[in-house]
């Protein structure tokens, strides 16, 4: 019984190592194809070696290009954040306080809101 449990734990550890290796290998492939500074021939050579000798090539890639890999990922995150901010700005739009007061004044003139509501909207726009 103890032997079966020990075998199970060892298999679990090997399975974990296998999944971690596959995860790192896929990250290397994604990084390789997202690198715009490297030419096509160099990428093809890396891919060939990643297919033929995956563990060794993955380790060599991480040692040789690991720091630039982190820099490229950081740059991708920054670009995504800037795109998100630009999208939010375009979706929300930039309404100036003067525009808010003008639209509140139009509502007041049309009788939709009262004078006290207009004053509240005006104070909110100026805050």
HUUR-V563847 format. One record per residue. N is the residue number from 1. SS is DSSP state (H for helix, E for strand, - for the rest). PHI is phi as a letter, one per 40 degrees, with the letter a starting at -180 (none if undefined). PSI is psi in degrees with one decimal (none if undefined). Layout:
N&SS&PHI&PSI / N&SS&PHI&PSI
This chain:
1&-&none&-44.3 / 2&H&c&-33.9 / 3&H&c&-39.0 / 4&H&c&-40.2 / 5&H&c&-41.2 / 6&H&c&-41.8 / 7&H&c&-41.4 / 8&H&c&-44.9 / 9&H&c&-43.0 / 10&H&c&-42.4 / 11&H&c&-37.0 / 12&H&c&-41.6 / 13&H&c&-44.1 / 14&H&c&-37.4 / 15&H&c&-41.1 / 16&H&c&-45.1 / 17&H&c&-41.4 / 18&H&c&-46.8 / 19&H&c&-38.7 / 20&H&c&-40.8 / 21&H&c&-44.8 / 22&H&c&-41.1 / 23&H&c&-47.3 / 24&H&c&-40.6 / 25&H&c&-43.7 / 26&H&c&-39.1 / 27&H&c&-38.9 / 28&H&c&-43.1 / 29&H&c&-45.9 / 30&H&c&-42.6 / 31&H&c&-39.6 / 32&H&c&-44.3 / 33&H&c&-15.9 / 34&H&c&-5.5 / 35&-&c&113.4 / 36&-&c&-6.7 / 37&-&c&-18.6 / 38&-&c&140.3 / 39&-&c&169.7 / 40&H&c&-37.0 / 41&H&c&-43.2 / 42&H&c&-40.2 / 43&H&c&-41.2 / 44&H&c&-40.4 / 45&H&c&-44.9 / 46&H&d&-43.6 / 47&H&c&-42.8 / 48&H&d&-46.6 / 49&H&c&-32.0 / 50&H&c&-27.5 / 51&H&c&-40.8 / 52&H&c&-49.1 / 53&-&b&72.0 / 54&H&d&-47.2 / 55&H&c&-45.9 / 56&H&c&-45.4 / 57&H&c&-38.2 / 58&H&c&-44.5 / 59&H&c&-42.2 / 60&H&c&-42.2 / 61&H&c&-44.2 / 62&H&c&-37.1 / 63&H&c&-44.9 / 64&H&c&-37.4 / 65&H&b&16.3 / 66&H&c&-43.3 / 67&H&c&-40.6 / 68&H&c&-25.8 / 69&H&c&-43.4 / 70&H&c&-38.7 / 71&H&c&-41.5 / 72&H&c&-40.3 / 73&H&c&-41.7 / 74&H&c&-40.0 / 75&H&c&-39.0 / 76&H&c&-39.6 / 77&H&c&-43.2 / 78&H&c&-41.2 / 79&H&c&-41.3 / 80&H&c&-40.0 / 81&H&c&-41.6 / 82&H&c&-40.2 / 83&H&c&-39.1 / 84&H&c&-43.8 / 85&H&c&-41.6 / 86&H&c&-39.5 / 87&H&c&-42.8 / 88&H&c&-42.0 / 89&H&c&-40.4 / 90&H&c&-32.9 / 91&H&c&-42.0 / 92&H&c&-39.8 / 93&-&g&156.2 / 94&-&b&106.0 / 95&-&b&119.2 / 96&-&c&158.9 / 97&H&d&-35.3 / 98&H&c&-40.1 / 99&H&c&-38.9 / 100&H&c&-41.8 / 101&H&c&-39.8 / 102&H&c&-42.4 / 103&H&c&-33.6 / 104&H&c&-38.4 / 105&H&c&-38.2 / 106&H&c&-38.3 / 107&H&c&-38.2 / 108&H&c&-44.4 / 109&H&c&-33.4 / 110&H&c&-8.6 / 111&-&g&9.7 / 112&-&c&-36.5 / 113&-&b&162.2 / 114&-&c&173.1 / 115&H&c&-39.6 / 116&H&c&-37.7 / 117&H&c&-38.1 / 118&H&c&-44.1 / 119&H&c&-38.7 / 120&H&c&-43.5 / 121&H&c&-37.8 / 122&H&c&-43.4 / 123&H&c&-37.9 / 124&H&c&-38.9 / 125&H&c&-35.1 / 126&H&c&-14.2 / 127&-&c&none
